[in-house]
Amino acid sequence: MGGEAAAEDPRPAADAGIFDFPSGARAGTFFHSVFETLDFTSPEPRTIVLRKLKEFGFDPSWTEPVCRMIADVLAVPVFDGASPVRLAEVSSGRRVSEMEFCFPLNLVTPAILEEVFARHRTPPAVGEAAASESIERLHFAPTRGFMKGFIDLVFEHRGRYYLIDWKSNRLGAAPEDYHPDRLRTVMREHLYDLQYHIYTLALHQYLRRRVPGYDYARDFGGVGYVFLRGVNCARGAQYGLFCDRPEPRLVHALGETLIPDYA
C-alpha cells in the first residue's frame, strides 16, 4: 500500500454513490480486499464492508454504496453469451484470489512482442486498436529471466476457466464514462491489453501442466476486466466490463515466443 497513512476520509455527502468513492491506490487495495474476502454465493457483504472500511481508513457511510456495487458486480453476467457467467454462481471452492505465477522468459524485446501480436491476432473491430499498437509505445531493454505476477481472480465454472482483474479506476461520474468504447480506450492507454494477454498465457501454462486433458480452445472461457464503479445491473453487462477471449493461435504463439521449451 506504499506506506500511505490510513487516516479517515471526510464523511461523504448524503447522496454520494460509488462514482464518488475516493480514488487512488488505497481505494484499489480496499476493493481488492473486499472481493478476496467475500463468499460470492452467499455474500452478506455489510459486515465485511464495514470492517474493511475501518481497516483502510474510509468513513463507514460508504457502506451502502459499496454494498450496492457488490450486488451489481455479482449479479451481472460478466461473461455474456449463450451461457452467461455470473460471479454469484462461483463458489469459494472453485476460485483462487491473487493467484501467483512465474514462468521463465526467452529474450524479449518490444519488437518481438509487436511482431507476434501483429501476425497472429484477429483484426480488431471498427474503432478498436490492436494490442500491437499499444506495444509500439513500450520501451525496455532486451530482457531474459522470469515473468512474475499475480492474477486478481481465477475461477472454474461449468468446466471452463476464467480470470478476472478488478479495476477501481475513477473514469468519471456518469454511466457513459464506463461505456465499452471508453473502456477500450482505457485498456489501450494503460497497456491493460498487453497485461491480460500475459495473464492469459500464465493461466494457460498453469492449466496445461496441472489439468489432465486440458485444451485451451475448449476449456478457457475468457478474461474480464471489471471496472467496479461502472457496473450496474440496470444498465446491463455492456457497462463497466471489458471481456475478451484471446485466439488460441495467439496464445500459443506467445508461449512459443516467450517461454523456453513451451511445446
LINSULUR-V482348 format. One record per pair of residues at least 12 apart in sequence whose C-alpha atoms are under 10 Angstrom apart, sorted by the first residue. I is the first residue (numbers start at 1). GAP is how many residues later the second one is. Records with the same first field share a line. If there is no record, write none. Layout:
I = GAP / GAP
This chain:
1 = 24 / 25 / 26 / 27 / 28 / 29 / 55
2 = 23 / 24
3 = 23
4 = 21 / 22 / 52
5 = 21 / 51 / 52
6 = 20 / 48 / 49 / 50 / 51 / 52
7 = 47 / 49 / 50 / 51 / 52
8 = 45 / 46 / 47 / 48 / 49 / 50 / 51 / 52
9 = 12 / 13 / 47 / 48 / 49 / 50 / 51
10 = 12 / 48 / 49 / 51
11 = 47 / 48 / 49 / 50 / 51
12 = 46 / 47 / 48 / 49 / 50
13 = 48 / 49
14 = 47 / 48
15 = 50
16 = 45 / 46 / 48 / 49
17 = 45 / 47 / 48 / 49 / 51 / 52 / 156 / 212
18 = 44 / 45 / 46 / 47 / 48 / 49 / 50 / 51 / 152 / 155 / 210 / 211 / 212 / 213
19 = 46 / 50 / 149 / 150 / 151 / 152 / 153 / 154 / 155 / 156 / 209 / 210 / 211
20 = 42 / 45 / 150 / 152 / 153 / 209
21 = 37 / 41 / 44 / 45 / 147 / 149 / 208
22 = 36 / 40 / 146 / 148
23 = 145 / 146 / 147 / 148
24 = 144 / 145 / 146
25 = 143 / 144
26 = 30 / 31 / 32
27 = 26 / 29 / 30 / 31 / 141 / 142
28 = 138 / 139 / 140 / 141 / 200
29 = 27 / 137 / 139
30 = 19 / 22 / 23 / 25 / 26 / 27 / 28 / 138
31 = 18 / 21 / 22 / 25 / 35 / 39 / 135 / 136 / 137 / 197
32 = 65 / 66 / 120 / 121 / 133 / 134 / 135 / 136
33 = 15 / 16 / 19 / 23 / 64
34 = 14 / 15 / 16 / 17 / 18 / 19 / 32 / 36
35 = 13 / 14 / 35 / 62 / 117 / 118 / 131
36 = 56 / 59 / 60 / 61 / 62 / 116 / 117
37 = 12 / 15 / 55 / 60
38 = 32 / 54
39 = 49 / 51 / 52 / 53 / 54
40 = 30 / 31 / 33 / 34 / 35 / 46 / 47 / 48 / 49 / 50 / 51 / 52 / 55
41 = 33 / 45 / 46 / 47 / 48 / 49 / 50 / 51
42 = 46 / 47 / 49 / 50
43 = 24 / 27 / 28 / 31 / 45
44 = 23 / 26 / 27
45 = 18 / 19 / 21 / 22 / 23 / 25 / 26
46 = 17 / 18 / 20 / 21 / 22 / 24
47 = 16 / 20
48 = 15 / 19
49 = 13 / 14 / 15 / 17 / 18 / 21
50 = 12 / 13 / 14 / 16 / 17
51 = 12
53 = 13
65 = 164
66 = 162 / 163
68 = 164
69 = 159 / 160 / 161 / 162 / 163 / 164
70 = 158 / 159 / 161 / 162
71 = 17 / 160 / 161 / 162
72 = 15 / 16 / 156 / 158 / 159 / 160 / 161 / 162 / 164 / 165
73 = 13 / 14 / 15 / 153 / 154 / 155 / 156 / 157 / 158 / 159 / 160 / 164 / 167 / 168
74 = 12 / 13 / 14 / 15 / 16 / 157 / 159
75 = 12 / 13 / 14 / 156 / 157 / 158 / 162
76 = 12 / 155 / 156 / 157 / 158 / 159 / 160 / 161 / 162 / 165
77 = 156 / 159 / 160 / 161 / 164
78 = 86 / 145 / 146 / 147 / 148 / 153 / 158 / 159 / 160 / 162 / 163 / 164 / 165
79 = 83 / 142 / 143 / 144 / 145 / 158 / 162 / 163 / 164 / 165 / 166
80 = 157 / 158 / 163
83 = 75
85 = 72 / 73 / 77 / 136
86 = 71
87 = 68 / 70
89 = 68
90 = 65 / 66 / 67 / 68
91 = 64 / 65 / 66
92 = 63
93 = 62 / 63
94 = 60 / 61 / 62 / 63 / 67
95 = 58 / 59 / 60 / 61 / 62 / 66 / 67 / 68
96 = 55 / 56 / 57 / 58 / 59 / 60 / 67
97 = 53 / 54 / 55 / 56 / 57 / 58 / 66 / 67
98 = 51 / 52 / 53 / 54 / 55 / 56 / 67
99 = 50 / 51 / 52 / 53 / 54 / 55 / 64 / 104
100 = 48 / 49 / 50 / 51 / 52 / 102 / 103
101 = 45 / 46 / 47 / 48 / 49 / 50 / 98 / 101 / 102 / 104 / 105
102 = 44 / 45 / 46 / 47 / 48 / 100 / 103 / 104
103 = 42 / 43 / 44 / 45 / 46 / 98 / 99 / 102 / 103 / 155 / 156 / 157
104 = 40 / 41 / 42 / 43 / 44 / 154 / 155 / 156 / 157 / 158
105 = 38 / 39 / 40 / 41 / 42 / 150 / 152 / 153 / 154 / 155
106 = 36 / 37 / 38 / 39 / 40 / 149 / 150 / 151 / 152 / 153 / 154 / 155
107 = 35 / 36 / 37 / 38 / 150 / 151 / 152 / 153
108 = 32 / 33 / 34 / 35 / 36 / 37 / 149 / 150 / 151
109 = 29 / 30 / 31 / 32 / 33 / 34 / 35
110 = 22 / 25 / 26 / 27 / 28 / 29 / 30 / 31 / 32 / 33
111 = 21 / 24 / 25 / 27 / 28 / 31
112 = 23 / 30 / 142 / 145 / 146
113 = 18 / 19 / 22 / 23 / 25 / 81 / 141 / 144 / 145
114 = 17 / 18 / 19 / 20 / 21 / 22 / 24
115 = 17 / 20
116 = 16 / 134 / 135 / 137 / 138 / 141
117 = 13 / 14 / 15 / 16 / 18 / 77 / 133 / 134 / 136 / 137
118 = 12 / 13 / 14 / 15 / 132
119 = 13 / 130 / 131 / 134
120 = 127 / 128 / 129 / 130 / 131 / 132 / 133 / 134
121 = 125 / 126 / 127 / 128 / 129 / 130 / 132
122 = 124 / 125 / 127 / 128
127 = 54 / 57 / 58
128 = 53 / 56 / 57 / 60
129 = 55 / 56 / 58 / 59 / 64
130 = 58 / 63 / 64
131 = 56 / 57 / 60 / 61 / 62 / 63 / 64 / 66
132 = 56 / 61 / 62
133 = 55 / 58
134 = 53 / 54 / 55 / 56 / 57 / 58 / 59 / 60
135 = 53 / 56 / 58 / 59
137 = 52 / 54
138 = 53
144 = 114
145 = 114
146 = 112 / 113
147 = 51 / 55 / 111 / 112
148 = 51 / 54
149 = 49 / 50 / 53
150 = 15 / 49 / 52
151 = 12 / 13 / 14 / 15 / 45 / 48 / 49 / 51 / 52
152 = 12 / 13 / 14 / 15 / 47 / 73
153 = 12 / 13 / 70 / 71
154 = 49 / 69
155 = 66
156 = 63 / 64 / 65
157 = 64
158 = 61 / 63
159 = 59 / 60 / 61 / 62
160 = 54 / 56 / 58 / 59 / 60 / 61 / 62
161 = 42 / 43 / 46 / 55 / 57 / 58 / 59 / 60 / 61 / 62
162 = 38 / 41 / 57 / 58 / 59 / 60 / 61 / 62 / 83
163 = 33 / 36 / 37 / 40 / 57 / 58 / 59 / 60 / 61 / 62 / 80
164 = 32 / 35 / 58 / 59 / 60 / 61 / 62 / 79
165 = 27 / 31 / 34 / 58 / 59 / 60 / 61 / 62 / 77
166 = 58 / 59 / 60 / 61 / 62
167 = 58 / 59 / 60 / 61 / 62 / 63 / 73 / 74
168 = 58 / 59 / 60 / 61 / 62
169 = 17 / 57 / 58 / 59 / 60 / 61
170 = 57 / 58 / 59 / 60
171 = 12 / 15 / 56 / 58 / 59
172 = 57 / 58
173 = 56 / 57
174 = 55 / 56
175 = 54 / 55 / 56 / 57 / 60 / 64 / 65
176 = 54 / 63 / 64
177 = 52 / 53 / 62 / 63
178 = 49 / 50 / 51 / 52 / 53 / 60 / 61 / 62 / 63 / 64
179 = 51 / 52 / 59 / 60 / 61 / 62 / 63
180 = 57 / 58 / 59 / 60 / 61 / 62 / 63
181 = 57 / 58 / 61
182 = 57 / 58
183 = 42 / 44 / 56 / 57 / 58 / 59
184 = 57 / 58
187 = 38 / 55
192 = 33
193 = 32 / 51
196 = 27 / 28 / 29 / 48 / 49 / 50
197 = 26 / 47 / 48 / 49 / 53 / 54 / 57
198 = 53 / 56 / 57 / 60
199 = 24
200 = 20 / 22 / 23 / 45 / 46 / 51
201 = 45 / 49 / 50 / 51 / 52 / 53 / 54 / 57 / 58
202 = 49 / 53
203 = 17
204 = 12 / 15 / 16 / 47 / 48 / 51
205 = 46 / 47 / 50 / 54 / 57
207 = 12 / 13
215 = 33
216 = 30 / 31 / 32 / 33 / 35 / 36
217 = 28 / 29 / 30 / 31 / 32
218 = 30
220 = 25 / 26 / 28
221 = 23 / 24 / 25
222 = 21 / 22 / 23 / 24
223 = 19 / 20 / 21 / 22 / 23
224 = 17 / 18 / 19 / 20 / 21
225 = 15 / 16 / 17 / 18 / 19
226 = 13 / 14 / 15 / 16 / 17
227 = 12 / 13 / 14 / 15
228 = 12 / 13
